[in-house]
Amino acid sequence: MQQILEQFFHALRSADVNVTPAEAIDAHRTLETVGYGDRRLMRDALCVALAKTEGETERFERCFDAFFSRDEFDVPPSLDDADDDLLADQPLAQLVLHGTENDLAHAMEQAAAEAGVTNIRYMTQRGLMVRRILDGMGLREMQGRMFELRQSDAPGAAATAAALEQARDYLFDQARQFISRQYELYARPASAKLHEEILEERALSVVERRDFETMHRIVKRLAKRLATRYNRRRKHTKRGVLDVRRTLRRNMAYDGIPFETVWKQTKIERPKIVVICDVSQSVAATARFLLLFLYSLNEVIATLKSYAFSASLSDISEILEERSVEDAIPEILEKIGFRPTDYGQAFADFDDAYADTVDRQTTVIILGDGRTNNTDPRLDLMRGLHNRAKAVIWLNPEPETFWGSGDSEMHRYRTFCHVAKTCNTILDLERIIDDVLKSYY
């Protein structure tokens, strides 16, 4: 049973349920206590020992059901024409001739364990794994006998060879189905994780629509990681550090024994962020994921105001607050995006209607390529924004070598930014937003 449990832990890790060595020991001890007779009790006991979050609990239950469920093998073909005497020394042929479906399943599971099926990672490995399992069960020897019988003139040889061919086809079919189930159990979660790692480093402008759902999941995971980190910092900082002098004074009545502690308090202001997004065609994809990232950080951001522009600027905060970002962004892009960009007009619109949203506690994040279509860039308004804000951060999806080329005004805008960086992947977004939050905590 220990080997089976180790394989189960392997499957759990593939399903993104982290099992540490200490937790594996706890799981073994748990099963020593509850036993293996009651499947439901076994599942619940292992879940308590291994799953640490609601998400892990859901993944654990799916993995448990898949791992400890044996799919029924198809009924073996009728091999009545085979001469049993010609196959007396063929264990695999005897298993197909006289064994039950459970016997075949058990034999295949043993061969799979010896073949290392739990290490399967790619779809292209399935054919190799099928062959390894069947060879472990004795297929080569059975095929050798089949070829011998085809060349033989002995009575019953031809019929027995045909029966062995049926048995071989049946075994290949069952092994392929078995490997498909193992792939789903061990490899598909790992493949999905690999795909996510690739997407994390892919330029946002070339992410395909079919990957949007996966990208949304990645963004929320990264945002949750940041939120957890800064929530922990805020709780720690709220407590402050020990005020030794005040603690000693307060405990004079106790001969200086510190029964009552006094802490120096540090006031923490949660971030105030104003984001101004270019949603023209060249930047729209990056804007989608930046907004999703920021609106997934509501636990640690006190105030978030969002504005979008291509030709002119509009306040999009309300729609993003009332609806999910995934649903709101397509509507925003349809109404405002995909038009010729006019940065000067956008900054003028912001200055006229929303300038009072920016003060010395506000970080302004501007997302755009800085390409003005040869219109007035209104550097005077950028200067005013820089002077009012805590920080102005410009995120540009273009490589820095492109800045200043053609109609790009990035080098001039950069003068009035505290930070100006290339940002064209999810990991770029995470690093930059992390830096923003650090400036407050």
Backbone hydrogen bonds, N-H to C=O, Kabsch-Sander energy under -0.5 kcal/mol:
donor,donor_aa,acceptor,acceptor_aa,energy
5,L,1,M,-2.5
6,E,2,Q,-2.3
7,Q,3,Q,-2.1
8,F,4,I,-2.2
9,F,5,L,-2.7
10,H,6,E,-1.9
11,A,7,Q,-2.3
12,L,8,F,-2.5
13,R,9,F,-2.4
14,S,10,H,-2.1
15,A,11,A,-1.5
16,D,13,R,-1.6
17,V,12,L,-2.4
18,N,16,D,-0.6
20,T,18,N,-0.6
24,A,20,T,-2.3
25,I,21,P,-2.0
26,D,22,A,-2.1
27,A,23,E,-2.3
28,H,24,A,-2.1
29,R,25,I,-2.4
30,T,26,D,-2.5
31,L,27,A,-2.2
32,E,28,H,-1.8
33,T,29,R,-1.2
34,V,30,T,-2.6
35,G,31,L,-2.3
39,R,37,G,-0.8
42,M,38,D,-2.6
43,R,39,R,-2.5
44,D,40,R,-2.6
45,A,41,L,-2.5
46,L,42,M,-2.3
47,C,43,R,-2.3
48,V,44,D,-2.1
49,A,45,A,-1.6
50,L,46,L,-2.0
51,A,47,C,-2.5
57,T,53,T,-2.2
58,E,54,E,-2.0
59,R,55,G,-2.1
60,F,56,E,-2.9
61,E,57,T,-2.4
62,R,58,E,-1.9
63,C,59,R,-2.4
64,F,60,F,-3.1
65,D,61,E,-2.2
66,A,62,R,-2.0
67,F,63,C,-2.7
68,F,64,F,-2.7
69,S,66,A,-0.6
70,R,68,F,-0.5
71,D,69,S,-0.7
79,L,77,P,-0.5
82,A,79,L,-1.7
84,D,82,A,-0.8
86,L,83,D,-1.1
87,L,84,D,-1.2
88,A,85,D,-0.9
90,Q,87,L,-1.8
94,Q,90,Q,-2.4
95,L,91,P,-2.1
96,V,92,L,-2.1
97,L,93,A,-2.6
98,H,94,Q,-3.0
99,G,94,Q,-0.5
99,G,95,L,-1.9
104,L,100,T,-2.1
105,A,101,E,-2.4
106,H,102,N,-2.6
107,A,103,D,-2.2
108,M,104,L,-2.4
109,E,105,A,-2.4
110,Q,106,H,-2.1
111,A,107,A,-2.2
112,A,108,M,-2.4
113,A,109,E,-2.1
114,E,110,Q,-1.9
115,A,111,A,-1.7
116,G,112,A,-0.6
116,G,113,A,-0.9
117,V,112,A,-2.0
119,N,116,G,-1.9
120,I,117,V,-2.1
125,Q,122,Y,-1.7
126,R,123,M,-1.7
129,M,125,Q,-2.4
130,V,126,R,-2.4
131,R,127,G,-2.0
132,R,128,L,-2.2
133,I,129,M,-2.4
134,L,130,V,-2.3
135,D,131,R,-2.5
136,G,132,R,-2.1
137,M,133,I,-1.4
138,G,134,L,-0.7
138,G,135,D,-0.8
139,L,134,L,-2.7
142,M,138,G,-1.8
143,Q,139,L,-3.0
144,G,140,R,-2.5
145,R,141,E,-2.0
146,M,142,M,-2.0
147,F,143,Q,-2.4
148,E,144,G,-2.0
149,L,145,R,-2.5
150,R,146,M,-1.7
151,Q,147,F,-1.1
151,Q,148,E,-0.5
152,S,148,E,-0.6
152,S,149,L,-0.7
157,A,154,A,-1.9
160,T,156,G,-2.1
161,A,157,A,-2.6
162,A,158,A,-2.1
163,A,159,A,-2.0
164,L,160,T,-2.3
165,E,161,A,-1.9
166,Q,162,A,-1.8
167,A,163,A,-2.3
168,R,164,L,-2.8
169,D,165,E,-2.3
170,Y,166,Q,-2.3
171,L,167,A,-2.5
172,F,168,R,-2.4
173,D,169,D,-2.1
174,Q,170,Y,-2.4
175,A,171,L,-2.6
176,R,172,F,-2.3
177,Q,173,D,-1.9
178,F,174,Q,-2.3
179,I,175,A,-2.7
180,S,176,R,-2.1
181,R,177,Q,-1.7
182,Q,178,F,-1.9
183,Y,179,I,-2.8
184,E,180,S,-2.0
185,L,181,R,-1.6
186,Y,182,Q,-3.1
187,A,182,Q,-0.6
187,A,183,Y,-1.6
188,R,183,Y,-2.7
191,S,187,A,-2.9
192,A,188,R,-2.7
193,K,189,P,-2.1
194,L,190,A,-2.3
195,H,191,S,-2.4
196,E,192,A,-2.2
197,E,193,K,-2.2
198,I,194,L,-2.0
199,L,195,H,-2.4
200,E,196,E,-2.1
201,E,197,E,-0.7
201,E,198,I,-0.9
202,R,199,L,-1.1
204,L,424,N,-2.8
206,V,203,A,-1.7
207,V,204,L,-1.0
211,D,208,E,-2.0
212,F,209,R,-1.7
215,M,211,D,-2.6
216,H,212,F,-2.9
217,R,213,E,-1.9
218,I,214,T,-2.2
219,V,215,M,-2.8
220,K,216,H,-2.3
221,R,217,R,-2.0
222,L,218,I,-2.6
223,A,219,V,-2.7
224,K,220,K,-2.4
225,R,221,R,-1.9
226,L,222,L,-2.0
227,A,223,A,-2.8
228,T,224,K,-2.6
229,R,225,R,-1.9
230,Y,226,L,-2.5
231,N,227,A,-2.3
232,R,228,T,-1.9
233,R,229,R,-1.6
234,R,230,Y,-2.2
235,K,231,N,-2.2
236,H,232,R,-2.2
237,T,233,R,-3.1
238,K,234,R,-2.4
239,R,235,K,-1.0
240,G,236,H,-1.1
241,V,264,K,-0.8
243,D,262,V,-3.1
244,V,242,L,-1.0
247,T,243,D,-2.2
248,L,244,V,-2.5
249,R,245,R,-2.3
250,R,246,R,-2.4
251,N,247,T,-1.3
252,M,249,R,-1.4
254,Y,251,N,-1.3
255,D,252,M,-1.6
256,G,251,N,-2.0
257,I,254,Y,-1.6
259,F,257,I,-2.4
264,K,241,V,-4.0
266,T,237,T,-0.8
267,K,265,Q,-0.5
269,E,267,K,-0.6
270,R,268,I,-0.6
272,K,361,Q,-0.8
273,I,271,P,-0.5
273,I,303,T,-3.1
274,V,363,T,-2.5
275,V,305,K,-2.8
276,I,365,I,-2.9
277,C,275,V,-0.5
277,C,307,Y,-3.1
278,D,367,L,-2.7
279,V,277,C,-0.6
279,V,309,F,-2.8
283,V,280,S,-1.7
284,A,280,S,-1.8
287,A,283,V,-2.2
288,R,284,A,-2.0
289,F,285,A,-1.4
290,L,286,T,-2.2
291,L,287,A,-2.4
292,L,288,R,-1.9
293,F,289,F,-2.2
294,L,290,L,-2.6
295,Y,291,L,-2.6
296,S,292,L,-0.7
296,S,293,F,-0.9
297,L,294,L,-1.6
300,V,297,L,-1.6
301,I,297,L,-1.3
302,A,271,P,-1.7
302,A,300,V,-0.6
303,T,271,P,-1.5
305,K,273,I,-2.4
307,Y,275,V,-2.5
308,A,314,S,-2.3
309,F,277,C,-2.3
310,S,312,S,-1.0
314,S,308,A,-2.6
316,I,306,S,-2.2
316,I,314,S,-0.6
317,S,306,S,-0.9
320,L,316,I,-1.7
321,E,317,S,-1.8
322,E,318,E,-2.1
323,R,319,I,-1.6
328,A,324,S,-2.6
329,I,325,V,-2.5
331,E,327,D,-0.8
332,I,328,A,-2.3
333,L,329,I,-2.9
334,E,330,P,-2.1
335,K,331,E,-2.1
336,I,332,I,-2.9
337,G,332,I,-0.8
337,G,333,L,-0.8
338,F,279,V,-1.6
342,D,310,S,-2.6
346,A,342,D,-2.0
347,F,343,Y,-2.7
348,A,344,G,-2.0
349,D,345,Q,-2.6
350,F,346,A,-2.3
351,D,347,F,-2.4
352,D,348,A,-2.2
353,A,349,D,-2.0
354,Y,350,F,-2.7
357,T,354,Y,-2.1
358,V,355,A,-1.6
359,D,357,T,-0.5
362,T,359,D,-2.0
363,T,272,K,-2.9
364,V,362,T,-0.6
364,V,391,A,-3.1
365,I,274,V,-3.1
365,I,363,T,-0.6
366,I,364,V,-0.6
366,I,393,I,-3.1
367,L,276,I,-2.6
367,L,365,I,-0.5
368,G,366,I,-0.6
368,G,395,L,-2.3
372,T,370,G,-0.7
372,T,407,D,-1.8
375,T,372,T,-1.3
381,L,378,R,-0.7
382,M,378,R,-1.3
383,R,379,L,-2.3
384,G,380,D,-1.8
385,L,381,L,-2.1
386,H,382,M,-2.5
387,N,383,R,-2.0
388,R,384,G,-1.5
389,A,385,L,-1.9
390,K,359,D,-0.8
390,K,362,T,-2.5
391,A,362,T,-1.3
393,I,364,V,-3.3
394,W,419,V,-2.8
395,L,366,I,-3.3
395,L,393,I,-0.6
396,N,394,W,-0.6
396,N,421,K,-2.7
402,F,399,P,-2.0
403,W,400,E,-1.1
405,S,402,F,-2.0
408,S,405,S,-2.1
409,E,370,G,-2.8
412,R,409,E,-0.5
413,Y,409,E,-2.6
414,R,410,M,-2.8
415,T,411,H,-0.6
415,T,412,R,-0.6
416,F,413,Y,-1.8
417,C,414,R,-1.8
418,H,392,V,-1.8
419,V,392,V,-1.8
421,K,394,W,-2.5
423,C,396,N,-2.5
427,L,200,E,-1.5
429,L,425,T,-1.9
430,E,426,I,-2.4
431,R,427,L,-2.3
432,I,428,D,-2.3
433,I,429,L,-2.7
434,D,430,E,-2.3
435,D,431,R,-1.9
436,V,432,I,-1.9
437,L,433,I,-2.5
438,K,434,D,-2.2
439,S,435,D,-1.2
439,S,436,V,-0.5
440,Y,437,L,-1.5
441,Y,437,L,-1.8
